[in-house]
Each structure stands twice: as C-alpha cells, then as structure tokens.
Amino acid sequence: MQASDWEQVRAICLEGIATRVATFETDVPGWLAWDAAHLPSCRLVARSADSVLGWAALGAVSGRSVYAGVADVSIYVGASARAKGVGRALLARLIEESERNGIWTLQAGILAENGASLRLHKGCGFREVGRREKIGKLGQAWRDVILLERRSRRVGLE
C-alpha cells in the first residue's frame, strides 16, 4: 500500500462502515492519522489493474516492548470484490508479511454479526479466544466483539 492508494482505500473503508458489521467507526480518518495508527510494514492492497479491491494492515497493540511482536489486524474488501477470495488472499499474505517482520501473534476484534470476517479469520488459522459483551455502541445498539488470535508457528518460538 502506498499513500497514492489512500483514496481507494478510504472508499473501501466507507463501504465497510456502511455495512454496520465491519467496525464501530462512523467515519474514516485522514491519511496522516491512518498512517500513524498502522505499522509501516505489513500494509497490503489487492489490485485488479489500477483498482484497489481490498486492503489489509497491522496496527501495534501496545507501545510496550514486550508486545512488539503482537499486532492488530485490519482487513477490508470492497463490495464488488467480496466472496471472491480477495480477503483470503490478503489475509494469507498479511500472515506471511507479519512473520517476515518478527510478529508472533496477530489479533482481531470482530463484531459478532460479521460472519464473513469470522469465517475468513478462522479459515486462516485464527482461533476464538473470547467474547466482549456489549463492549461498544454502534448507533444506539450495544454490540459484542469476538476476539480472535493467531500465534505463529515460525516466529517467537525461542
């Protein structure tokens, strides 16, 4: 992902927001805020010609050094590319890139109603580790978040 991809990435974020199952967010931050919230490595886009079909990126879970190898997953697929393997390809590549960059644990918090994302993550080796009940409101409705994680079998074993 490059800064020049931002407008298409932002549009896909807005499509995710519109589903009401992808995020608690109701607006997309500007590029500088988004850039600051995500690791410089492990930022991917899936393309078809000049069109961005989806994106995936990692964010640090903590500034503490003991958590340097733990990252939070963000993955969004544009409406026109859903259910076509784009998400699986992005997440599989993100896992590879995370391990190449010394990350041993990936975590994801997914709204309980987002069955497609839950299936995608579980299909890529994530396991459910908990449910945070009524952790946040989306509009006026309290929503649950399912916590998933994937521990690398190659990194952080020493």
ZIZIVEN-V359818 format. One record per pair of residues at least 24 apart in sequence whose ideal C-beta (glycine too) atoms are under 7 Angstrom apart, sorted by the first residue. I is the first residue (numbers start at 1). J is the second residue. Records with the same first field share a line. If there is no record, write none. Layout:
I=J + J
This chain:
1=43 + 44 + 45 + 55 + 57
3=31
5=45 + 52
6=31
8=51 + 52
9=45 + 52 + 55
12=52 + 54 + 55 + 76 + 78
13=76
15=78 + 79
16=76
20=138
21=111 + 113 + 114
22=76 + 114
24=136 + 138
39=71
41=97 + 101
42=94 + 97 + 98 + 101
44=90 + 93 + 94 + 97
46=86 + 89 + 90
53=77 + 78 + 81 + 86
54=78 + 81 + 86 + 87 + 90
56=90 + 91 + 94
58=98 + 103
61=107
69=102 + 103 + 104 + 105 + 155 + 156
70=105 + 107
71=98 + 103 + 106
72=107
73=106 + 107 + 108
87=120
88=120 + 123 + 124
91=120 + 124
92=124
95=124 + 150
99=152 + 154 + 155
102=155
103=155
104=151 + 152 + 155 + 156
105=149 + 151
106=149 + 150
107=147 + 148 + 149
108=148
109=145 + 147
110=145 + 146 + 148
111=143 + 145
112=143 + 144 + 145 + 146
118=146
121=148
125=150
126=150
